């Protein structure tokens, strides 16, 4: 009897992820304006009503994955060993997430980034990034650092965004991990 809520929660998480992936595929292929909630529900093999039980609109479904990655990153920072400095905890969290998720495909990352640049999504993404910056600063606030936690969190996130931009646009065969490590190493000089 105790496993029922766990199973129910796993099924809900699987459905949310399936809807998100369907929304992402459709938006990358057709553009946000051309995709309807009904099309997403059909692609995820659920009803329109079931879609509404999980998401309030196609934008919510599209940004779900980004919001989950934000939660995972903050969780990983908090899970880093207590003796690490703030910067080491931030770096360790990225490495752990990479181990769990693996390397993304450059073409898919580029197409996804372009799809998310729709004006109706930008305000929500800015709010997500501001919340992430605040949560990361809170997560490292008690760790040793020569830099205030809010400055450190902001610099870290700028480095990640810059690395992702460079990686998606460059023609070299470097992995995202390599570009990210190089960018984080360069920005870390004043913090170490």
C-alpha positions as CSV (number, residue, x, y, z in Angstrom):
1,X,0.0,0.0,0.0
2,X,2.9,2.4,0.7
3,X,4.3,2.0,-2.8
4,X,1.1,3.3,-4.5
5,X,1.9,7.0,-4.0
6,X,5.4,6.4,-5.1
7,X,4.2,4.7,-8.3
8,X,1.6,7.4,-8.8
9,X,4.2,10.1,-8.5
10,X,6.6,8.3,-10.9
11,X,3.8,8.0,-13.5
12,X,3.0,11.7,-13.1
13,X,6.7,12.5,-13.6
14,X,6.9,10.3,-16.7
15,X,3.8,11.9,-18.2
16,X,5.1,15.4,-17.5
17,X,8.4,14.5,-19.1
18,X,6.7,12.9,-22.1
19,X,4.5,16.0,-22.6
20,X,7.6,18.3,-22.3
21,X,9.5,16.2,-24.9
22,X,6.6,16.3,-27.3
23,X,6.3,20.0,-26.9
24,X,10.0,20.5,-27.5
25,X,10.0,18.3,-30.6
26,X,7.0,20.1,-32.1
27,X,8.2,23.6,-31.3
28,X,11.7,22.9,-32.6
29,X,10.2,21.5,-35.8
30,X,7.3,24.0,-36.4
31,X,7.9,27.0,-34.2
32,X,5.9,28.0,-31.1
33,X,3.2,29.9,-32.8
34,X,2.3,26.9,-35.1
35,X,2.0,24.4,-32.2
36,X,-1.2,23.9,-30.3
37,X,-1.9,22.3,-27.0
38,X,-4.0,19.7,-28.8
39,X,-1.0,18.9,-31.1
40,X,1.2,18.4,-28.0
41,X,-1.3,16.3,-26.3
42,X,-1.7,14.1,-29.4
43,X,2.1,13.8,-29.8
44,X,2.3,12.8,-26.1
45,X,-0.6,10.3,-26.6
46,X,-2.8,11.9,-23.9
47,X,-6.0,13.9,-23.9
48,X,-6.3,17.6,-23.9
49,X,-7.8,17.4,-20.4
50,X,-4.9,15.3,-19.2
51,X,-2.5,17.9,-20.6
52,X,-4.4,20.6,-18.5
53,X,-3.9,18.5,-15.4
54,X,-0.1,18.9,-15.8
55,X,0.5,22.2,-17.6
56,X,-1.4,25.5,-17.9
57,X,-0.2,26.0,-21.5
58,X,2.3,25.1,-24.2
59,X,4.8,27.5,-22.7
60,X,4.7,25.7,-19.4
61,X,5.2,22.3,-21.1
62,X,8.1,23.7,-23.2
63,X,10.0,25.2,-20.3
64,X,9.4,22.3,-17.9
65,X,12.8,20.6,-18.7
66,X,14.7,23.8,-18.1
67,X,12.9,24.3,-14.8
68,X,13.8,20.7,-13.8
69,X,17.4,21.2,-14.7
70,X,17.4,24.3,-12.5
71,X,16.1,22.3,-9.5
72,X,18.6,19.6,-10.2
73,X,21.5,22.0,-10.3
74,X,20.6,23.7,-7.0
75,X,20.1,20.2,-5.4
76,X,23.5,19.1,-6.6
77,X,25.2,22.2,-5.2
78,X,23.6,21.6,-1.8
79,X,24.6,17.9,-2.0
80,X,28.3,18.7,-2.4
81,X,30.6,17.8,0.5
82,X,30.7,20.3,3.3
83,X,34.4,21.0,3.1
84,X,34.3,22.3,-0.5
85,X,34.6,26.0,-1.2
86,X,31.6,27.7,-2.8
87,X,33.3,27.7,-6.2
88,X,34.3,24.0,-5.9
89,X,30.7,23.1,-4.9
90,X,29.4,24.9,-8.0
91,X,31.9,23.2,-10.3
92,X,31.3,19.8,-8.6
93,X,27.5,20.1,-9.2
94,X,28.0,20.7,-12.9
95,X,30.3,17.7,-13.2
96,X,27.8,15.5,-11.3
97,X,24.9,16.6,-13.6
98,X,27.0,15.9,-16.7
99,X,27.7,12.3,-15.3
100,X,23.9,11.8,-14.8
101,X,22.7,13.3,-18.1
102,X,25.6,12.9,-20.5
103,X,26.7,15.2,-23.3
104,X,24.0,16.9,-25.4
105,X,24.0,16.9,-29.2
106,X,25.1,20.3,-30.6
107,X,22.5,20.5,-33.4
108,X,19.6,19.7,-31.0
109,X,20.9,22.2,-28.4
110,X,21.1,24.9,-31.1
111,X,17.6,24.2,-32.4
112,X,16.2,24.1,-28.9
113,X,17.9,27.4,-27.9
114,X,16.5,29.1,-31.0
115,X,13.0,27.7,-30.3
116,X,13.1,29.1,-26.7
117,X,13.9,32.6,-27.9
118,X,10.3,33.3,-28.7
119,X,9.2,36.6,-27.1
120,X,6.4,35.0,-25.1
121,X,9.0,32.8,-23.3
122,X,11.6,35.4,-22.5
123,X,10.0,36.9,-19.5
124,X,9.5,33.5,-17.8
125,X,13.1,32.5,-18.7
126,X,14.4,35.7,-17.1
127,X,12.4,35.0,-14.0
128,X,13.7,31.4,-13.9
129,X,17.3,32.6,-14.3
130,X,16.8,35.2,-11.5
131,X,15.4,32.5,-9.2
132,X,18.3,30.2,-10.0
133,X,20.8,32.9,-9.3
134,X,19.1,33.6,-5.9
135,X,18.9,29.9,-5.1
136,X,22.5,29.2,-6.0
137,X,23.6,32.1,-3.9
138,X,21.7,30.7,-0.9
139,X,23.1,27.2,-1.5
140,X,26.7,28.4,-1.3
141,X,26.3,31.3,1.2
142,X,27.7,29.2,4.1
143,X,30.7,27.9,2.1
144,X,34.1,29.5,2.2
145,X,34.6,32.1,-0.5
146,X,36.5,35.4,-1.0
147,X,33.6,36.7,-3.1
148,X,30.0,37.4,-1.9
149,X,27.6,34.5,-2.7
150,X,25.4,36.6,-5.0
151,X,28.3,37.7,-7.1
152,X,29.7,34.2,-7.3
153,X,26.4,32.7,-8.3
154,X,25.9,35.3,-11.0
155,X,29.4,34.9,-12.4
156,X,28.9,31.1,-12.5
157,X,25.7,31.3,-14.4
158,X,27.1,33.8,-16.9
159,X,30.0,31.4,-17.5
160,X,27.6,28.5,-18.1
161,X,25.4,30.6,-20.5
162,X,28.5,31.9,-22.4
163,X,30.0,28.4,-22.6
164,X,26.7,27.0,-24.0
165,X,26.5,29.8,-26.6
166,X,30.1,29.3,-27.7
167,X,29.7,25.6,-27.9
168,X,26.5,25.7,-30.0
169,X,27.9,28.2,-32.4
170,X,31.5,27.0,-32.9
171,X,32.5,24.6,-35.6
172,X,35.1,22.8,-33.5
173,X,34.6,19.2,-32.3
174,X,35.0,20.1,-28.6
175,X,32.4,18.8,-26.2
176,X,30.2,21.1,-24.1
177,X,32.1,19.9,-21.1
178,X,35.4,21.0,-22.6
179,X,34.1,24.5,-23.4
180,X,32.4,24.8,-20.1
181,X,35.5,23.8,-18.1
182,X,37.6,26.2,-20.1
183,X,35.1,29.0,-19.5
184,X,34.8,28.2,-15.8
185,X,38.6,28.0,-15.4
186,X,38.9,31.5,-17.0
187,X,36.2,33.1,-14.9
188,X,37.5,31.3,-11.7
189,X,40.8,33.1,-11.6
190,X,39.6,36.0,-9.4
191,X,37.5,33.5,-7.2
192,X,40.3,31.1,-6.3
